[in-house]
């Protein structure tokens, strides 16, 4: 993509309304613009990142055996009345009445709707287990939306729902999602710590939230340094017992400041790591909390009728954009992990009025695209200083600078945004390195 044609309205100054790094940088890097309190439009740069994160989440859900569908944003209130949650959920739920006087709502979550879909179609234990998920926009009417996409009212979420015959089988489904979440966050370039959590309005008695470490995180977290030795990129054989893996991750101490008790902490102070964290995922096993009142039952192997055992599993896809920036930025701007970056490389023409420089850039641009590399080509007439500052701000993993002085010596400069390392290479060598 040529920057001269790209819609990228960057800002030089920090917006006054932005209180945290991710909000400031998403506005400055031209990723989002606010439409109303806690509601944002995603501009091309922001949408590319959002889609990259969404795809990694999708791939790991598919690999764990979940099946994708798509449920609507607007739900019937009747389902929530049936489950008993309609009045309990509170003012965060946006309630709507259609032209026929029917009570509707903008879905904050989908336990009721997916249970209704399941109970109409599945009758026998032979059709179990099932895990169904979608990636859809949600709405929760936060009393005080703030921090950009970190605590907005409208947000993109992956929510999955498992259905099993027995509690034992249901916990196996829970474990599969637990491992899928470890892999997902690792692929996003994040270190995530699973912590036992309160089930809140979702319900049940088994729940973990996944906390990403970031210096500017919303909560203080405490955890055993033994987590450092655990590898989240777990290779899983189909049908394998995952309980030992889950046990390895949950047997070590980890707590947020809300429940951490310094005087009674089981971990020696020398082994206890303190940091800041951001919640990016939450998983629940709640048995028959929804299936029983909503009569989501199957016929068991002995002919008996039994409510299915359920779990739900959420990932804040849009929130992850902010969380990644909180964990991956410096004083100059964003530092994207390569797996989610909107472009892999920024190609900078440092002298657009120089014919030789422009010809070299055009050739490298064509060669990079032919190699399947997503490249943002700065072909604008801005000065070199402004171009470098802009590329640092938007945080692409690599910067390839082409100027007349270097070309006279047959080289271009390749910079790694994360490390700051610069090397001079022949143009074809730079393309080969980026293609490797």
Secondary structure, DSSP 8 states (H G I E B T S, - for coil): -BTTTS-----SS--TT--SHHHHHHHHTTSEEEEETTEEEE-HHHHHHHHHHHHHHHHHHHHTT-EE----SEEEHHHHHHHT-TTTS-TTSEEEE-TTS-EEEE-S--HHHHHHHHHHH--BGGG--EEEEEEEEEE---TT-BTGGGB-SEEEEEEEEEEESSHHHHHHHHHHHHHHHHHHHHHTT--EEEEE---GGG--SEEEEEEEE-TT-SEEEEEEGGGGG--S-----TT---HHHHHHHHSS-EEETTT--GGG-SS-GGGEEEEEEEEEEEEEEEETTTTTTTT-EEE-TTS-EEE-EEEEEEEEHHHHHHHHHHHSEETTEE---TTT-S-SEEEEES-TT-HHHHHHHHHHHHHHHHTT--EEEE-SS--HHHHHHHHHHHT-SEEEEE-HHHHHTT-EEEEETTT--EEEE-HHHHHHHHH-
